[in-house]
Amino acid sequence: MFFFYKKKYSIDSNGVVTRKSHSNIALIKYWGKHKNKIQIPLNSSISYSLGEVYTVTRLIYQKKKKRNLSVRVFFSGKEKTSFLPKILEFFNRISYYCSYLRDYNFIIETYNTFPHSSGIASSASSMSALALCIMEIEKKLVSSLKEDFFFKKASFLARLGSGSACRSIYPGLVVWGYHQSIKGSNNFYATPYPYKVHSIFTKIEDTILIIDDEPKKILSSKGHQLMHHHPYARERFKCANKNMNKLISILKIGDFQEFGELIEHEALTLHAMIMTSSPYFLWMKPNTLKVIHTVWDFRKQSKKNIYFTLDAGANVHLLYPVQEKTSILKWIYSDLFSYCKKIIESFCL
Ligand code: PMV
């Protein structure tokens, strides 16, 4: 793979790099990965990167003599040894492609603008922010490193930390996983959606209703594994593939109703997969269902373009065109606020 970095290099002995990366919400969901390969998805997915919900990471590096992996992590100002196993596993995996990682002591200082492990993809924004920081270091080693390579490799590295993180490298609509109808799509790194998109899909609000801010009980890594023996897995992958084709034409034509129905179907399919896996789980909370039904009733009666999607958790993302922001936001605060712990007024980048 052309992402190897194994040359001899020279670099300042100490330094610091900082990057910010946004969370993302998938429209076509990634759920299930190949058994004996590292983070290779079983269907292609597409997401919007999100404004207002992001991770900022500062990576401090200090040259050392002994070649090994050495990392300390500080989250919101406090040292977090509980994050270390995942970070060390990530560094270990990617050190194959970034051999220089073994030559430094690293200190990671990071914070999110939203609760971590709450169903808002904190691993996506945090792993992509870290991957971008690592690429900033690589850029210091290779002065000729091109921008295109910088982002491709950042996405490739982020994927090895958390699958959906590879999509957070870019703003806008981002695709990950090979799909026959999407030029440049591949399983190794994400790519910006390459086709024309109707203007209605270039300015979309995403109001996130935090219904549960406790850390997730079921990690997505465990959930992906459950797809290996899932009775409906094969049909799910076929369906995701078809839904991607449908979405391509919807994005071109600009039909918001079809878009909304497709993303709601995808969200409920993701939850149906976890509900019918063995062992089975339920991410939704009573208030998730109350929100969904209230949105459906409101849509029927007001004819407004407001649709939901869900991530691996209880929280609800409400997507609607920016033109309808004032009236819809007013309605959200009056009719949905009582079901939520918090409302995050985000938007699709
Ligand atoms: O990136 P992971 O391994 O945490 O998987 C997350 C998958 C979903 O967020 C549920 C869907 C998606 O495509 O983002």
Boltz pocket constraint, residues with backbone or C-beta under 6 A from the ligand:
constraints:
  - pocket:
      binder: B
      contacts: [[A, 24], [A, 25], [A, 26], [A, 28], [A, 29], [A, 30], [A, 31], [A, 45], [A, 121], [A, 123], [A, 124], [A, 162], [A, 163], [A, 164], [A, 165], [A, 220], [A, 221], [A, 224], [A, 270], [A, 311], [A, 312]]
      max_distance: 6.0
